[in-house]
């Protein structure tokens, strides 16, 4: 299966965020540089995870967005593995059981909705009301004491806060979900499946999902099928049926919180 273009990924991300009530006019790396296609793929899956939360009746917000001149706000994401506590300025998602109060406030307002996205979380979503945080490209401390990259991470707000305060990686036993995103032109090789199973031996709590745009590799499917916490979603690209499959898995995670 051919890779979706960078333009197609950006269009899907923009549509997904718009469906959640957020207007973002651009995307870049944490340093302000250009995101590569594999980074944008992670962001695309990130937006699907947020949509799954809203479909469970939860409210979703984005924080740490950056002004972008006169054209709204820019979302910045990690372009390489990083520490959660060393990511000021990186955009991440917050999920709360509170109702999405920014939507009625924004109706008919002369200001762009992105203004509310920047302001409202600080007033209507104080940290103690956040149910969880959703991050891309952060490290998680595994069972062995070694830190591992999580392309996609869902964890409790209080664990994220503790990681920032103590300047350490989040701990594996507090994780709700870890997503491994593989943006490849060809099918994934079996060694990637074995590496994914090895990651599960380090991240011993929560759900782990291997997500890829490429066609299914049967040997990886067989490897994952015998492990209840693991899932493998192939052919995950904008508007394809795999989107629904991933949101169903994510929805079960959100429903447990």
HELIX and SHEET records of a PDB file:
HELIX    1   1 UNK A    6  UNK A   19  1                                  14    
HELIX    2   2 UNK A   37  UNK A   55  1                                  19    
HELIX    3   3 UNK A   84  UNK A   86  5                                   3    
HELIX    4   4 UNK A  101  UNK A  106  1                                   6    
HELIX    5   5 UNK A  113  UNK A  124  1                                  12    
HELIX    6   6 UNK A  127  UNK A  129  5                                   3    
HELIX    7   7 UNK A  157  UNK A  166  1                                  10    
HELIX    8   8 UNK A  172  UNK A  174  5                                   3    
HELIX    9   9 UNK A  190  UNK A  202  1                                  13    
HELIX   10  10 UNK A  218  UNK A  225  1                                   8    
HELIX   11  11 UNK A  242  UNK A  256  1                                  15    
SHEET    1   A 3 UNK A  26  UNK A  29  0                                        
SHEET    2   A 3 UNK A  73  UNK A  77  1                                        
SHEET    3   A 3 UNK A  66  UNK A  67 -1                                        
SHEET    1   B 7 UNK A  59  UNK A  63  0                                        
SHEET    2   B 7 UNK A  92  UNK A  96 -1                                        
SHEET    3   B 7 UNK A 130  UNK A 141 -1                                        
SHEET    4   B 7 UNK A 147  UNK A 156 -1                                        
SHEET    5   B 7 UNK A 175  UNK A 182 -1                                        
SHEET    6   B 7 UNK A 207  UNK A 212  1                                        
SHEET    7   B 7 UNK A 230  UNK A 233  1                                        
SHEET    1   C 4 UNK A  59  UNK A  63  0                                        
SHEET    2   C 4 UNK A  92  UNK A  96 -1                                        
SHEET    3   C 4 UNK A 130  UNK A 141 -1                                        
SHEET    4   C 4 UNK A 170  UNK A 171  1                                        
END                                                                             
